[in-house]
């Protein structure tokens, strides 16, 4: 079946459900506000801020690539029944964008990162006319997205504004602490070692914020292909600059990273996996790494340690799994 036909069928399935949609502000169930969030990062903030005033369902779990994610029938049902749907925007959920825009005509649907100031965003030569969506990599930028999430929740449940505001302030304090930790720990990495080689270009905001050169095999979207020329050029960089560590990502295949390591080894230069990073998805539910603070703590600590910095053994809060 062709891609166009698959897209047509997926759109048709979504459209078939649209006539059953209720008004934008339906009467809420006794259990409170029903919220659907596309990514785990959005869900973590929404869940923490909402507290006991409702429930949040995340569509994308650990290891899920949001660039390629397509909504299932059960996802469509959940979003059409929810009081509020929160999605990232900035074309992160590329395969869902048309459905979400159609849903927004009938339901409360908010793209929480679309309102970021353009001076905060990065463009990319491979992403014509759009911005890099990976803003959660820098807590100082993510704090503005959290503010948008909070505003959407307050708008959907104004009777809970006092509690929602208090929990937002507490969560924002955690985000600020992450920013302070990242700045402190990453500054311990020697200047000449601040080169971050990853599977795709998800860390450009990280590099800009903390002074790292970031080299991704693939482009911003994992849907782009890593050509042989790109891999060869990166092998040259690893060898010529004596870079000893590269990083895999939980939501991207490690095949290309293995090719880099093998290519460098063939030229007599040893490169190791510096660790596994959370790029487009968080860790397992119920773990510290399955929260936004845990995700960022893990990444910062892993990168700093692998590149010669001196982070605490178990991260900012002493909660990271042993052996990272």
C-alpha positions as CSV (number, residue, x, y, z in Angstrom):
1,X,0.0,0.0,0.0
2,X,1.4,3.4,-0.9
3,X,2.2,6.1,1.7
4,X,-0.5,8.4,0.1
5,X,-3.1,5.7,0.4
6,X,-2.2,5.0,4.0
7,X,-2.4,8.7,4.8
8,X,-5.8,8.8,3.1
9,X,-7.1,5.9,5.1
10,X,-5.8,7.3,8.4
11,X,-7.4,10.7,7.6
12,X,-10.6,9.0,6.7
13,X,-10.7,7.0,9.9
14,X,-10.3,10.2,11.9
15,X,-12.9,12.0,9.9
16,X,-15.4,9.3,10.5
17,X,-15.1,10.0,14.2
18,X,-15.4,13.7,13.9
19,X,-19.2,14.0,13.7
20,X,-19.4,12.5,17.2
21,X,-17.5,15.4,18.7
22,X,-19.1,17.4,21.5
23,X,-18.9,21.2,22.0
24,X,-15.5,22.7,23.0
25,X,-16.6,22.9,26.7
26,X,-18.6,19.7,27.5
27,X,-19.7,18.9,31.0
28,X,-16.8,17.3,32.8
29,X,-16.9,13.9,34.5
30,X,-17.0,13.7,38.2
31,X,-13.4,12.5,38.1
32,X,-12.2,15.9,37.0
33,X,-10.5,17.3,33.9
34,X,-9.6,14.8,31.2
35,X,-6.4,15.7,29.4
36,X,-4.5,14.0,26.6
37,X,-0.9,15.0,25.9
38,X,1.1,13.8,23.0
39,X,4.6,13.6,24.5
40,X,5.8,12.4,27.8
41,X,7.5,15.8,28.6
42,X,4.2,17.6,28.2
43,X,2.3,14.9,30.1
44,X,4.7,15.2,33.1
45,X,4.2,18.9,33.4
46,X,0.4,18.6,33.0
47,X,0.1,15.7,35.4
48,X,2.1,17.5,38.1
49,X,0.3,20.8,37.7
50,X,-3.2,19.2,37.5
51,X,-2.7,17.0,40.5
52,X,-6.0,15.6,41.9
53,X,-8.1,17.9,39.6
54,X,-8.1,15.3,36.8
55,X,-6.2,12.8,34.8
56,X,-3.6,13.0,32.0
57,X,-3.0,10.4,29.3
58,X,0.2,10.5,27.4
59,X,0.0,9.1,23.8
60,X,3.8,8.5,23.3
61,X,5.6,6.3,25.8
62,X,9.3,5.5,26.3
63,X,11.3,4.9,23.1
64,X,8.6,6.4,20.9
65,X,9.7,8.7,18.1
66,X,7.2,11.7,17.9
67,X,8.4,12.6,14.4
68,X,7.1,9.4,13.0
69,X,4.2,8.7,15.4
70,X,0.7,8.2,13.9
71,X,-2.4,8.3,16.0
72,X,-4.2,5.0,16.4
73,X,-8.0,4.6,16.5
74,X,-7.9,4.5,20.3
75,X,-5.8,7.7,20.4
76,X,-8.4,9.4,18.2
77,X,-11.2,8.3,20.5
78,X,-9.2,9.5,23.6
79,X,-8.6,12.9,22.0
80,X,-12.2,13.4,20.8
81,X,-13.5,12.6,24.3
82,X,-10.9,14.7,26.2
83,X,-11.7,18.0,27.8
84,X,-8.3,19.2,26.6
85,X,-5.6,18.0,24.2
86,X,-2.0,19.3,24.6
87,X,0.5,18.9,21.8
88,X,4.0,20.3,21.3
89,X,3.7,22.0,17.9
90,X,6.6,23.3,15.9
91,X,5.9,20.4,13.5
92,X,7.2,17.9,16.1
93,X,4.2,15.6,15.6
94,X,4.5,15.9,11.9
95,X,2.3,12.8,11.1
96,X,-0.5,14.0,13.4
97,X,-0.6,17.7,12.5
98,X,-3.5,17.6,10.1
99,X,-5.7,15.6,12.5
100,X,-4.8,17.9,15.4
101,X,-5.6,21.0,13.4
102,X,-8.9,19.6,12.4
103,X,-9.7,18.6,16.0
104,X,-9.0,22.1,17.2
105,X,-12.0,23.4,15.2
106,X,-14.3,21.4,17.6
107,X,-12.4,20.8,20.8
108,X,-9.9,22.5,23.1
109,X,-6.5,21.7,21.5
110,X,-3.4,23.7,22.4
111,X,0.1,23.5,20.7
112,X,2.0,24.5,23.8
113,X,5.4,25.4,22.1
114,X,4.0,27.3,19.2
115,X,3.9,30.5,21.2
116,X,7.6,30.6,22.0
117,X,9.3,33.9,21.0
118,X,11.0,33.4,17.6
119,X,14.2,34.8,19.2
120,X,14.3,31.7,21.4
121,X,14.0,29.3,18.4
122,X,16.6,27.8,16.0
123,X,16.1,27.3,12.3
124,X,17.8,24.5,10.4
125,X,18.9,24.2,6.7
126,X,17.2,20.8,6.4
127,X,13.9,22.1,7.9
128,X,12.8,24.7,5.4
129,X,10.4,27.3,6.8
130,X,10.1,25.6,10.3
131,X,11.9,25.7,13.6
132,X,13.8,23.0,15.5
133,X,11.2,21.6,17.9
134,X,13.5,20.1,20.5
135,X,13.2,23.0,23.0
136,X,12.7,20.8,26.1
137,X,16.5,20.1,26.0
138,X,17.1,23.4,27.8
139,X,15.1,24.0,31.0
140,X,15.3,27.7,30.6
141,X,13.3,27.5,27.4
142,X,11.0,24.7,28.6
143,X,9.9,27.0,31.5
144,X,7.9,29.0,28.9
145,X,6.3,25.9,27.6
146,X,5.3,24.9,31.1
147,X,3.7,28.3,31.5
148,X,1.6,27.6,28.3
149,X,0.6,24.2,29.7
150,X,-0.4,25.8,33.0
151,X,-2.4,28.5,31.2
152,X,-4.3,25.9,29.1
153,X,-5.2,23.9,32.2
154,X,-6.4,27.0,34.1
155,X,-8.5,28.0,31.1
156,X,-10.0,24.5,31.0
157,X,-10.6,24.4,34.8
158,X,-10.8,28.0,36.1
159,X,-12.3,26.9,39.4
160,X,-9.0,25.3,40.2
161,X,-6.8,28.3,39.4
162,X,-5.4,28.7,42.9
163,X,-4.2,25.1,43.2
164,X,-3.0,25.0,39.6
165,X,-1.0,28.2,40.0
166,X,0.6,26.9,43.2
167,X,1.6,23.6,41.6
168,X,2.9,25.5,38.6
169,X,5.2,27.6,40.7
170,X,6.5,24.5,42.5
171,X,7.1,22.7,39.2
172,X,8.8,25.8,37.7
173,X,11.2,25.8,40.7
174,X,12.2,22.3,39.7
175,X,12.8,23.4,36.2
176,X,15.0,26.3,37.3
177,X,17.0,24.0,39.5
178,X,17.6,21.8,36.5
179,X,18.9,24.8,34.6
180,X,21.3,25.7,37.4
181,X,22.5,22.1,37.7
182,X,23.1,21.8,34.0
183,X,25.1,25.1,33.8
184,X,27.2,24.1,36.8
185,X,28.0,20.4,35.9
186,X,28.5,21.0,32.1
187,X,31.0,23.8,32.9
188,X,33.3,21.1,34.3
189,X,33.7,19.4,30.9
190,X,37.0,20.5,29.4
191,X,36.6,23.1,26.6
192,X,38.3,20.9,24.0
193,X,36.0,17.9,24.9
194,X,32.7,19.8,24.4
195,X,31.7,17.9,21.2
196,X,28.4,16.0,21.4
197,X,27.9,13.3,18.6
198,X,24.4,11.9,18.6
199,X,22.0,10.0,16.3
200,X,20.0,13.0,15.1
201,X,20.0,16.8,15.6
202,X,18.0,16.9,18.8
203,X,20.6,18.7,20.9
204,X,21.1,22.0,19.1
205,X,19.4,24.0,21.8
206,X,21.5,22.1,24.3
207,X,24.7,23.0,22.4
208,X,23.8,26.7,22.1
209,X,22.9,27.0,25.8
210,X,25.9,25.2,27.3
211,X,28.7,25.8,24.7
212,X,28.9,22.4,23.0
213,X,29.4,21.6,19.4
214,X,26.7,19.2,18.4
215,X,27.0,16.7,15.5
216,X,24.0,14.6,14.6
217,X,24.1,11.8,12.0
218,X,20.6,12.5,10.8
219,X,18.7,15.8,10.5
220,X,16.2,17.3,13.0
221,X,13.6,14.7,12.0
222,X,14.4,11.0,12.4
223,X,12.5,10.6,9.1
224,X,15.6,12.0,7.3
225,X,18.2,9.6,6.0
226,X,21.8,9.4,7.1
227,X,23.8,9.2,3.9
228,X,27.1,7.4,3.5
229,X,28.9,10.7,2.9
230,X,27.6,12.0,6.3
231,X,28.8,8.9,8.1
232,X,32.2,9.1,6.4
233,X,32.6,12.8,7.2
234,X,31.8,12.2,10.9
235,X,34.3,9.3,11.0
236,X,36.9,11.8,9.7
237,X,35.9,14.2,12.5
238,X,36.1,11.6,15.2
239,X,39.6,10.5,14.0
240,X,41.0,13.9,13.2
241,X,39.8,15.5,16.5
242,X,40.4,12.4,18.6
243,X,36.8,12.3,19.9
244,X,36.5,9.2,22.1
245,X,32.8,9.1,22.9
246,X,29.5,9.2,20.9
247,X,25.9,8.9,22.3
248,X,23.0,6.7,21.3
249,X,19.3,7.8,21.9
250,X,16.5,5.8,23.4
251,X,14.1,6.6,20.6
252,X,16.4,6.2,17.6
253,X,18.1,3.0,16.3
254,X,21.8,2.8,17.2
255,X,22.7,1.3,13.8
256,X,24.3,4.5,12.5
257,X,26.2,5.1,15.7
258,X,27.7,1.6,15.4
259,X,28.8,2.4,11.9
260,X,30.7,5.4,13.2
261,X,32.4,3.3,15.8
262,X,33.4,0.6,13.3
263,X,34.6,3.2,10.8
264,X,36.8,4.9,13.4
265,X,38.2,1.5,14.6
266,X,39.1,0.6,11.0
267,X,41.3,3.7,11.0
268,X,42.9,2.8,14.4
269,X,40.9,5.2,16.5
270,X,38.8,3.8,19.4
271,X,35.4,5.4,20.0
272,X,33.0,4.2,22.8
273,X,29.4,4.7,23.5
274,X,29.4,7.5,26.1
275,X,25.9,6.6,27.2
276,X,22.2,6.4,26.1
277,X,20.4,9.8,26.1
278,X,16.7,10.6,26.2
279,X,16.1,12.8,23.2
280,X,12.4,12.6,22.0
281,X,11.0,10.5,24.8
282,X,11.5,10.0,28.5
283,X,12.3,6.9,30.5
284,X,10.0,4.2,31.8
285,X,6.9,5.3,33.8
286,X,7.3,5.1,37.5
287,X,11.1,5.8,37.4
288,X,12.9,9.0,38.0
289,X,14.1,9.0,34.4
290,X,10.4,8.7,33.4
291,X,9.9,12.3,34.5
292,X,11.1,15.5,32.9
293,X,13.5,16.4,35.7
294,X,14.8,12.9,35.7
295,X,15.2,12.9,31.9
296,X,17.3,16.1,31.9
297,X,19.3,15.2,35.0
298,X,20.2,11.9,33.3
299,X,21.2,13.5,30.0
300,X,23.3,16.2,31.7
301,X,25.0,13.8,34.1
302,X,25.7,11.2,31.4
303,X,27.2,13.7,28.9
304,X,29.3,15.4,31.6
305,X,30.7,12.2,32.9
306,X,31.5,10.7,29.4
307,X,33.2,13.8,28.2
308,X,35.5,14.3,31.2
309,X,33.4,16.4,33.6
310,X,32.8,15.8,37.2
311,X,29.1,15.4,37.9
312,X,27.7,13.8,41.2
313,X,27.6,10.0,41.1
314,X,23.8,9.8,41.1
315,X,22.9,13.2,39.5
316,X,21.4,16.3,40.8
317,X,19.0,14.7,43.4
318,X,20.9,11.4,43.9
319,X,18.0,9.6,42.2
320,X,19.6,8.4,39.0
321,X,19.9,4.7,38.4
322,X,23.3,3.4,39.3
323,X,25.8,2.8,36.6
324,X,24.9,5.5,34.1
